[in-house]
């Protein structure tokens, strides 16, 4: 789940921002809490001045007089001095020992070796030991009470950190919205164009890369729309040019004596007209200008089934409840007609069922025919694909019936599914998106 989220653009942007924020705060904390130079007053400048002054005096004092000077320098203010040659016994380091060591080295000019450590693990603010080299010996200074602990996270520092964090969050949200919003708009337009093939230009806004994508999508839509229009005009012209001589041929045949050759030629002419009509219907699917409206689906299917019953085809309709649908009625009726026509060729009994869920409207056309091989169930929805041996489609069919049904279902936000029945037969299920009655989506 997390891996899938971070594979999206939103997840990757958030990951980059999170890592950069963490690195920024780590660097800021390092600068705040690891001193790189002498800290500001008060701590540790008071003991620094006293220890540094004593060291400077001892540097110019013979060793014989040093004990007397140390005795005179002893104070009740928490500083105790001694000369020693033994190794240090205090080794703990804290922020306070670092501060004191920095200031001492600064005050002494870095000419003498200085080490500062804490001797009390329970309270590192007390018992701080300072060792300064004095030739063959060392000056040891014990600080019993260092006074008020310095404030490291001051109000200006806290305000700076809060401002930095707020700025990062605000700029991150703005950057994500600026990148994601145009992408969502591009995705919505691309999906709408894929379903409806209606030219819907995308507003070219956002970062340079997003504007380039939007511009490219607009060019692609224009080219595809122009090609579709050119194809429609070409087929319309071809159909007009073909139907004129076909009509003349039929009129000439009707004036001749009925013969076997005449009947065959009439059937061929009717078949050619049917093929031309199927091709035009396939080209016009979803782009014929029909407006969407609320449709009484029960009445449509009932009327359609009655018409087939009158023509001698056994078709029954079943519905659990009255159904209404926001759709293009002629397109939906054309899809059902194609499915029933396909079933009527190979079956003796056809059943139409419909029902609705909260989001979908489902229509099933089932028959008792031979079915379709499982490996070809998806193949038969491709344009101009025919399987006469398996389905025994109408001789001379163009193989566009199921393609038209699939396009109409996709136009209505749905799908076409085919699956075999047991022990025999085929079911074609159309799934259509059910729109809300208060704000129906424009198809």
TIMAR-591930 format. One record per atom (N, C-alpha, C): residue in one letter; x, y, z. Coordinates in steps of 0.2 Angstrom, whole numbers, plus 2048, in hexadecimal, padded with zeros to 3 digits. Each point is the difference from the previous one (the first is absolute). Layout:
<pts>
AXYZ...
</pts>
This chain:
<pts>
X8047FA800X7FC806800X804806800X805801805X805805800X8048017FAX8027FA7FDX8048007FAX7FC8037FAX7FA7FE800X7FC8027FAX7FF808801X7FF802806X7FF808801X8068047FEX8067FD802X8068047FFX8027FF7F8X7FD7FC7FDX8018007F8X7FC8057FDX7FB803803X7FC8067FDX804806800X7FE8057FCX804807800X7FF803807X7FA800803X7FE803807X8057FC805X8007FA800X8057FC805X8078027FFX8028017FAX8078017FFX802808802X7FB8047FEX801807803X801801807X7FB7FC804X800800807X8067FD803X8037FB7FCX8067FC803X8068057FFX8008047FBX8068047FFX7FF806805X7FA803801X7FF805805X8027FE807X7FE7FA801X8017FD807X8077FF801X8047FD7FCX8077FF800X804807801X7FE8047FBX804807801X7FE804806X7FA7FF803X7FE803806X8047FD806X8017FA800X8047FC805X807802800X8038007FAX8078027FFX801808802X7FB8047FFX801807802X800801807X7FB7FC804X800801807X8067FD803X8027FA7FDX8067FD803X806805800X8018037FAX8058057FFX7FF806805X7FA802801X7FF806804X8017FE808X7FE7FA802X8027FE806X8077FF801X8047FE7FBX8077FF801X803807801X7FE8057FCX803807801X7FE803807X7FA7FE803X7FE803806X8047FC806X8007FA800X8037FC806X8077FE800X8038007FAX8077FF800X8048067FFX803803805X8038077FFX8068007FCX8018057FBX8058007FCX805806802X7FE804805X804805802X7FE802807X803805803X7FF802807X7F8802801X7FD7FD805X7F9802801X7FF807803X7FA802800X7FF807803X7FF800807X801805804X7FF801807X7F97FE802X7FF7FE807X805800805X8047FA800X7FE7FA800X8047FA801X8037FF7F9X8077FE800X8047FF806X806805801X7FE8077FEX805805800X803801807X7FC800806X802802806X8067FB802X7FF7F9800X8057FC802X8068017FBX7FE8017FAX8068007FBX805806802X7FD806801X804805802X8057FF806X7FD7FD805X8047FF806X8057FA7FFX7FE7FB7FCX8057FA7FFX8068037FBX7FE8047FBX8058027FBX804805803X7FE804805X804805803X8057FC805X7FE7FB803X8047FC805X8067FD7FBX7FE7FD7FBX8057FD7FBX8058047FEX7FE8067FEX8058057FDX805802806X7FD801806X805802806X8057FA801X7FD7FA800X8047FA801X8067FF7FBX7FE8027FAX8057FF7FAX806804802X7FF806803X806804802X802800807X7FE7FB803X8027FF807X8057FA801X805800803X8057FA802X7FB7FB803X8027F97FFX7FD7FB803X7FF800808X806803803X800800807X7FA805803X7FE8057FCX7FB804803X7F97FF7FEX7FF7FB7FCX7FA7FE7FDX7FB7FE805X8027FB805X7FB7FE805X7FE806804X804805802X7FD805804X7FB8047FCX8018017F9X7FC8047FCX7F97FC800X8007F97FFX7FA7FC800X7FC801806X804800806X7FC801806X7FD806801X8038057FDX7FD807801X7FA8017FBX8007FC7FBX7FB8007FBX7FA7FC801X8007FC806X7FB7FC801X7FA804802X7FA7FE7FEX7FA804801X7FA7FC802X7FB803804X7FA7FD802X7FB8007FAX8028037FBX7FB8017FAX7FF7FA7FCX8037FA802X7FF7FA7FDX8067FE7FCX805804800X8067FE7FCX8067FE805X8037FA7FFX8057FD804X8067FE7FBX806802802X8067FF7FCX8047FB803X8047FC7FCX8067FC802X8047FF7FBX8077FE802X8057FE7FBX8007F8800X8007FD7FAX8007F8800X8047FE7FAX8027FA800X8047FD7FBX7FC7F97FEX7FB7FE804X7FD7FA7FEX7FB8017FAX7FE7FA7FDX7FB8007FBX7FA803802X7FB8027FCX7FA803802X7FB7FA802X7FC801804X7FB7FB803X7F98017FDX7FF8067FEX7F98027FDX8018007F8X7FB7FC7FDX8007FF7F9X7F98027FDX7FB802803X7FA8017FDX8008077FDX7FC8007FAX8008067FCX7F88027FFX7FF807801X7F9802800X8018077FCX7FA8037FEX8008067FDX804805804X7FF800807X803805804X8087FF800X8027FA800X8087FF800X8028037F9X7FD7FE7FAX8028037FAX800807800X7FB804803X800807800X806803804X8017FD805X806802805X8077FF7FCX8007FA7FDX8077FF7FCX8018057FBX7FA8027FCX8018047FAX802807803X7FD803805X802806802X807801803X8027FA804X807800803X8058007FAX7FF7FC7FBX8058007FAX8008077FDX7FA8037FFX7FF8067FDX804806804X7FF800807X803805804X8087FF801X8027F9800X8077FF800X8048007F9X7FC8017FBX8038017FAX8027F97FDX7FE7FB802X8027F97FEX8077FE801X803803804X8077FF801X8027FA805X7FA7FF804X8017FA805X7FB7FB800X8017FA802X7FC7FB7FFX7FA800806X7FA8007FEX7FA801804X7FC7FA7FFX7FE7FD806X7FB7FA800X7FB802805X7F97FF7FFX7FB801805X7FB7FA7FFX7FF7FD806X7FB7FA801X7FC801806X7FB7FC800X7FB800806X8027FA804X800801807X8017FA804X7FA7FD803X7FA803800X7FA7FE803X7FB7FE7FBX7FF7F97FFX7FC7FE7FBX7F9801802X7FE800806X7F9802802X7FE8077FFX805805801X7FE8077FFX8068037FCX8007FF7F9X8068037FDX801807800X7FB804803X801807800X805802806X8027FB805X804802805X8077FB7FFX804802804X8077FC800X8038007FAX8018057FCX8038017FAX807801801X8057FC7FDX807800801X8038037FAX804805801X8048037FBX8087FF801X8037FE7FBX8077FE800X8048047FBX805804802X8038057FBX8087FE801X8037FE7FBX8077FF800X805806802X8047FE805X805805802X8077FD800X8027FF7FAX8077FD800X8007F8802X8047FF806X8007F9802X7FA7FF805X7FC804801X7FA7FF805X7FA8027FCX7FA800804X7FA8027FDX7FC804806X7FD8057FEX7FB803804X7F97FD800X7FE7FE806X7F97FD800X7FC805804X7FA8017FCX7FB804803X7F97FD801X7FE7FF806X7F97FD801X7FB805801X7FB8007FCX7FA804800X7FA7FD803X7FE802807X7FB7FC803X7F98037FEX8008067FEX7F98037FEX8018047FBX7FD7FF7FAX8018047FAX7FA8057FFX7FB800805X7FB8057FFX7FB7FE7FCX7FC8057FDX7FA7FF7FCX8037FD7F9X7FC7FA7FEX8027FD7FAX7FE8047FAX8048017FBX7FE8047FAX7FA7FE7FCX7FC8057FEX7FB7FE7FCX8027FF7F9X7FF7FA7FDX8027FF7F9X7FB8017FBX7F97FE802X7FB8017FBX7FC806802X8038067FEX7FD806802X7FA8027FCX7FC805802X7FA8027FCX8018017F9X8058047FEX8018027F9X8027F97FCX8047FC803X8017F97FDX7FA7FC7FFX7FC800805X7F97FC7FFX7FC8037FBX800807800X7FC8037FBX8027FF7F9X8078007FFX8037FE7FAX7FE7F97FDX8007FB805X7FF7F97FEX7F98007FEX7FB803804X7F98007FFX7FF8037F9X8038067FEX7FF8037FAX8027FB7FAX8067FD801X8037FC7FBX7FB7FA7FFX7FE7FD805X7FB7FA800X7FA8027FCX7FD806802X7FA8027FDX8018027F9X8058037FEX8028027F9X8017FA7FCX8037FA803X8017FA7FCX7F97FD7FFX7FC800805X7F97FD7FFX7FC8047FBX800806800X7FB8047FCX8038007F9X8068007FFX8038007F9X7FF7F97FDX8017FB804X7FF7F97FEX7F97FF7FEX7FB802804X7F97FF7FEX7FF8047F9X802806800X7FF8047F9X8047FD7FAX8067FD801X8037FD7FBX7FC7F97FEX7FE7FD805X7FC7F97FEX7FA8027FCX7FC805803X7FA8027FCX8018037F9X8058037FFX8028037FAX8027FB7FBX8037FA802X8027FB7FCX7FA7FB7FFX7FC7FE805X7FB7FB800X7FA8037FCX7FE806802X7FA8027FDX7FF8007F8X8058037FDX8007FF7F8X8007F97FEX8047FC804X8007F97FEX7F97FC800X7FD802806X7F97FD800X7FB8037FBX8018067FEX7FC8037FAX8027FC7FAX8067FF7FFX8027FD7F9X7FD7F9800X8017FC806X7FD7F9801X7F98007FEX7FC805803X7F98007FFX7FE8027F9X8038047FCX7FF8027F9X8027FA7FCX8067FD802X8027FA7FCX7FB7FA800X7FD7FF806X7FB7FB801X7F98017FCX7FE807801X7FA8027FCX8017FF7F9X8068027FDX8018007F9X8007F87FEX8037FC804X8007F97FEX7FA7FD800X7FB802804X7F97FD800X7FC8047FBX8008067FFX7FB8047FBX8038027FAX8078007FFX8038037FAX7FE8077FEX7FE804806X7FE8077FFX806804802X8018057FBX806804801X7FF805807X8047FF805X800804806X807802802X8028067FDX806803801X802800808X8067FF802X803800806X803807801X7FE803806X804807802X8077FE801X8048047FCX8077FF801X803805805X8017FD806X802803806X8047FC804X804803805X8047FC805X8078007FEX8057FC802X8078007FFX8017FF7F8X8068017FEX8018007F9X7FF7F97FDX8027FB804X7FF7F97FDX7F87FE800X7FC803805X7F97FE7FFX7FD8047FAX8028067FFX7FD8047FBX8027FC7F9X8067FD7FFX8027FD7FAX7FC7FA7FFX7FE7FC806X7FC7FA7FFX7F98027FEX7FD806803X7F98027FEX8008027F9X8058047FEX8018027F9X8007FA7FBX8047FB802X8007FA7FCX7FA7FC800X7FC800805X7FA7FD801X7FB8037FBX800807800X7FB8047FCX8017FF7F9X8077FF7FEX8017FF7F9X7FE7F97FEX8017FB805X7FE7F97FEX7F88007FFX7FD803805X7F88007FFX7FE8037F9X8038067FEX7FF8037FAX8017FB7FAX8067FD800X8017FB7FBX7FB7FA7FFX7FF7FE806X7FB7FA800X7F98027FEX7FE806803X7F98027FEX8008017F8X8058037FEX8018027F8X8007F97FCX8037FB803X8007FA7FCX7FA7FC800X7FC801806X7FA7FD801X7FB8037FBX800807800X7FB8037FCX8027FF7F8X8067FF7FFX8027FE7F9X7FD7F97FEX8017FC805X7FE7F97FEX7F8800800X7FD803804X7F98007FFX7FD8037FAX8038067FEX7FF8037F9X8017FB7FAX8067FD801X8027FB7FAX7FB7FB800X7FE7FD806X7FB7FA7FFX7F98027FEX7FE806803X7FA8037FEX8008017F8X8058027FDX8008017F9X8007FA7FCX8047FB803X8007F97FDX7F97FD800X7FD800806X7F97FD801X7FB8047FBX8018067FFX7FB8047FBX8027FD7F9X8068007FEX8027FE7F9X7FE7F97FFX8007FB805X7FE7F97FFX7F97FF800X7FC804804X7F97FE801X7FC8037FAX8038057FCX7FC8027FAX8007FB7FBX8067FD7FEX8007FA7FBX7FC7FA803X8017FF806X7FC7FA803X7F98017FFX7FD806801X7F9801800X7FE7FF7F8X8048037FCX7FE7FF7F9X8007F97FEX8057FC802X8007F97FFX7FA7FC802X7FE802807X7FA7FD803X7FA8017FCX7FF8077FDX7FA8027FCX8007FC7FAX8067FF7FDX8007FC7F9X7FE7F9802X8027FD805X7FF7F9801X7F87FF802X7FD805803X7F97FF802X7FC8017F9X8028037FBX7FD8007FAX8007F97FCX8057FC802X8017FA7FCX7FC7FA803X7FF7FB7FCX7FC7FA802X8047FD806X7FC7FD805X8037FD806X8037F97FEX807800801X8047FA7FFX8047FF806X8037FA7FFX8057FF806X806805800X8028027FAX806804800X7FE807802X7FA8027FFX7FD807802X800800808X7FD7FA803X7FF800807X807800803X8057FD7FDX807800803X803807800X7FF8037FAX8038077FFX7FC805805X7FA7FF802X7FC805804X8037FF807X8017F9802X8037FF807X807803800X8047FF7FBX807803800X800808801X7FB8037FDX7FF807800X7FE802807X7FB7FC803X7FE802807X8067FF805X8047FB7FFX8067FE804X8058067FFX8018037FAX805805800X7FD806803X7FA802800X7FD805804X8017FF807X7FF7FA802X8017FF807X807801803X8057FE7FCX807801801X802807801X7FD8047FBX801807800X7FD803806X7FA7FE802X7FD803806X8047FE806X8027FA801X8047FE805X807804801X8038017FAX806804801X7FF807802X7FB8037FDX7FE807802X7FE801807X7FC7FB803X7FE800807X8067FF804X8057FC7FEX8067FF804X804807801X8018047FAX803806800X7FD805804X7F9800800X7FC806803X7FF7FE807X8027FA803X7FE7FF807X804805804X7FC803805X803805805X8018067FDX7FF8027F9X8028067FEX7FA8027FBX7FA7FE801X7FA8017FBX7FC806803X803804805X7FC806802X7FA7FE805X7FE7FA801X7FB7FF804X801803808X7FB803802X800803807X7FE7FA805X803801806X7FE7FB805X7F9803804X7FC7FB802X7FA802804X7FE7FA804X7FB802805X7FE7FA804X7FC7FC7FCX8017F9801X7FC7FB7FBX7FD7FB805X7FA7FE7FEX7FC7FB803X8037F97FDX8057FD804X8037FA7FDX7FC7FA7FFX7FB800805X7FB7FA800X7FC8007FAX7FD8067FEX7FC8017FAX8047FF7FAX806802800X8047FF7FAX8017F97FEX8027FC805X8027F97FFX7FA7FC7FFX7FA802803X7FA7FC7FFX7FD8017F9X8018067FEX7FD8027F9X8057FC7FBX806800801X8057FD7FCX7FF7F87FFX7FF7FD806X7FE7F9800X7FA7FE7FDX7FB805801X7F97FE7FCX8018017F9X8048047FDX8018017F9X8037F97FEX8057FD803X8037FA7FEX7FB7FA801X7FC800805X7FB7FB800X7FB8007FAX7FE8067FEX7FC8017FBX8037FD7F9X807801800X8047FD7FAX8017F9801X7FD7FC805X8017F9800X8067FE804X804805804X8067FE803X7FE800808X8017FA803X7FE7FF807X805804805X7FE806802X804804805X7FB802806X8037FF806X7FC801806X805805804X7FC804804X803806804X7FE7FF807X805801804X7FF7FF808X804806803X7FC803805X803806804X7FD7FF807X804801805X7FE800807X7FC806802X8028067FDX7FD806802X8008057FAX7FC805800X8008057FAX807804800X8038017FAX8068037FFX8008067FCX804805802X8018067FCX808801800X8028037FAX8078017FFX8018067FCX805804802X8028067FCX8057FD7FBX7FE8017FAX8047FD7FAX7FE8037FAX8037FD7FAX7FE8027F9X7FB7FA7FEX7FA801800X7FB7FB7FFX8017FC7F9X8018047FBX8017FC7F9X8067FC801X806802803X8067FC800X7FF7FA804X7FC801806X7FF7FA804X7FC7FB7FCX7FA8027FDX7FC7FC7FCX8047FC7FBX8048047FCX8047FD7FBX8057FA803X803801806X8047FB803X7FC7FA801X7FA801803X7FB7FA802X7FE7FC7F9X7FF8047FBX7FE7FD7FAX8057FC7FDX806802800X8067FC7FEX8017FA804X7FF800806X8017FA804X7FA7FB7FFX7FA8037FFX7FB7FB7FFX8007FD7F9X8028047FBX8017FE7F9X8057FA800X806801803X8057FB800X7FE7FA804X7FC800805X7FD7FA803X7FB7FD7FCX7FC8047FCX7FB7FD7FDX8027FB7FAX8068017FEX8037FD7FAX8017F8802X8027FF806X8027F9802X7FC7FD806X7FB804803X7FD7FE806X7F88007FEX7FD7FC804X7F87FF7FFX7FD804806X803801805X7FD804806X805805803X7FE806801X804806802X7FD803806X804801805X7FD803806X804807801X7FC805802X803807802X7FF801807X805802804X7FF801807X803807801X7FD804805X804806802X7FE801807X805804804X800802807X805805801X7FF803806X804806801X8037FF807X806803801X804800807X800808801X804802806X800807801X8048047FBX8047FD7FCX8058037FCX7FF7FE7F9X7FD7FA7FEX8007FD7FAX7F97FE7FEX7FF8007F9X7FA7FC7FDX8037FB7FCX7FD7FA801X8027FA7FCX7FB7FD7FCX8027FE7FAX7FB7FD7FBX8037FA7FDX7FD7FA801X8027FA7FDX7FC7FD7FBX8037FE7FAX7FD7FC7FBX8027F97FFX7FC7FB802X8037F9800X7FC7FC7FBX8037FB7FDX7FD7FC7FBX8027F9802X7FD7FB7FCX8017F9801X8047FD7FAX8048057FDX8047FE7FAX8067FC802X8057FF7FBX8067FC801X805803804X800807801X805803804X8068027FCX805803803X8068027FDX8067FC803X8057FE7FDX8067FD803X803805805X8027FE806X802804805X8068057FEX8047FD7FCX8068047FEX7FE8067FBX7FA8007FDX7FE8057FCX7FB805802X7FF7FF807X7FA805803X8028077FFX807802801X802807800X8018027F8X8027FB7FCX8028017F9X7FA8027FCX7FA7FE802X7FA8017FBX7FE807801X802804805X7FE807801X8048047FBX8057FE7FDX8058047FCX7FC8017F9X8018067FDX7FD8027FAX8017FB7FAX7FB7FE7FCX8017FB7FAX8037F9802X7FF7FE806X8027F9802X7FA7FC800X8007FA7FCX7FB7FC800X8027F9801X7FC7FC804X8017F9801X7FA7FC7FEX7FF7FF7F9X7FA7FD7FDX8007F9803X8067FC800X7FF7F9802X7FE7FF807X802805805X7FE7FF807X7F9803801X7FE8057FDX7FA804802X7FB8007FAX8027FE7FAX7FC7FF7FAX7FC8077FFX804805800X7FD8077FFX7FD8007F9X7FC806800X7FC8017F9X8058007FAX7FE7FC7FCX8058007FAX8018077FDX8068027FFX8018077FDX801805805X7FF7FF807X800805805X807803800X800807802X807803800X8047FF806X7FD7FD805X8047FF806X800806804X7FB805800X801806804X7FB800805X7FB7FC801X7FB800805X802801807X8047FB802X803800807X805806801X8038027FBX805806800X7FB806802X7FB8017FCX7FB806801X7FD800808X7FE7FA802X7FE7FF807X805802805X8067FE7FFX806801804X801808801X8008037FAX8018077FFX7FA804804X7FA7FE7FFX7FA803803X801800808X8027FA802X8007FF807X806804803X8068017FDX805804802X7FE807800X7FC8027FBX7FE807800X7FC802806X7FC7FB803X7FC801806X8047FE806X806800800X8047FE806X8007F9802X7FF7FC7FBX7FF7F9802X8047FB7FCX7FE7FA800X8047FA7FCX7FB7FB7FDX8037FC7FCX7FC7FB7FDX8047F9802X7FD7FB803X8037FA802X7FC7FA7FDX8047FB7FEX7FD7FA7FDX8027FA804X7FC7FC801X8027FA804X7FB7FA7FEX8027FA7FFX7FC7FA7FFX7FC7FE805X7FA7FD7FFX7FC7FD805X8017F9800X7FD7FD805X8007F8801X7F97FE800X7FF7FA7FCX8057FC7FCX8018037F9X7FC8057FDX8018037FAX7FD807800X8038047FBX7FD807800X805805801X7FE8067FFX805806801X7FC806804X803803804X7FD806803X8058067FFX7FC8067FDX8048067FFX7FD805805X805803804X7FE804806X8028077FEX7FC805800X8028077FFX7FF803807X806803802X800804806X8008077FFX7FB804802X8008087FFX801803806X803806800X801804806X7F9803802X7FE800806X7FA803802X801807803X7FD8057FDX801807802X7FB802805X802805804X7FB803805X7FB8047FDX7FA7FF803X7FA8047FDX801807801X803803805X800807801X8058037FBX8067FD7FFX8058037FCX8037FB7FBX7FC7FE7FBX8027FB7FBX8068027FCX8047FC7FFX8078027FCX7FE8007F8X8028057FDX7FF8017F9X8047FB7FCX7FD7FD7FCX8037FB7FCX8028037F9
</pts>
